[in-house]
């Protein structure tokens, strides 16, 4: 299983949080569970960050919310991630 750090490297993203955690799958932000990575494609859905159980969330580099998940990966091109 890849770690959060490995995923951040593959996406060319900046990691904020625990990079050693393993990721077992991908899920939607609202449905994500521990061990999964989710994507925040649109900042207007930032409220869902408070409710997600995702281990990591990939966000655009302009996202300026509060990190309430174990890891955030900020990427320049969220659509290309």
N, C-alpha and C positions, 0 to 999 in steps of 0.2 A: 504494500500500500504506500502511496506517495505521502510525504509529509507536507504540511502547509508551506514550509520553506521551499521545498522542491517545486510546488505549484507556483509560488511567487516567482521563482527563477524562470520557469517555463513561460510565464506570462509577461516577464519583464517588469514585474510590479514591485512596489515598495511594501515591505511587511511591517506591520505594527502588531506585536503580540507574540504568542508562543509558536515558533516555527517548527517545533519538534512534534506537534500533534499529527496523528495520521488521519488521512481522509479516505473514507470508504465509498463515497458516492457524491452525487450532485443532486440538489433538490431546489425547488422554488423557495423563495425567502420565507414565506408563511408556513410552508410544510416541512422545512428542513429540520433534521434531528441531529443530535450529537454525532460527530464523525462525518458529517456532510458539509460540503461547501455550497454556498448559494451566491447569487449575483444580484446586485442592486443596480438595475439598468437605468432607472429614472429616480432622481433625488426626491421627487414628490412622494415616493413611497418609503421615505426614510423612517416613517412611523413604524413600519413593519420590523425595523431593526430591534425595537424594544421587545417584540414578541417572538422573534426567531430563536430556535434552539440550535442553529447552525454552529459548527465549530469555527468556520471561517466564512467571511463574506468578501466577495470581490466588488470593489466600488470604483467609480471614476475618480481621477485625481483631484477633481474639484469638490468632492464630498467633504463636508466639514462637520459631520455629526459626531456624536459621542460613541466611543467604542464600548459596547456592552456584550461583545462576543469575545471568545478567546483570541481571535486573530482577524485582522483586516488586511486585505491586499489591495492597495491602490494602484490602478493602471491608467495610463494615458488614454487608451482607446477601449472603453468598456464594451463597445459593440464588437470589437475585434477579438476580445478575450474569449 
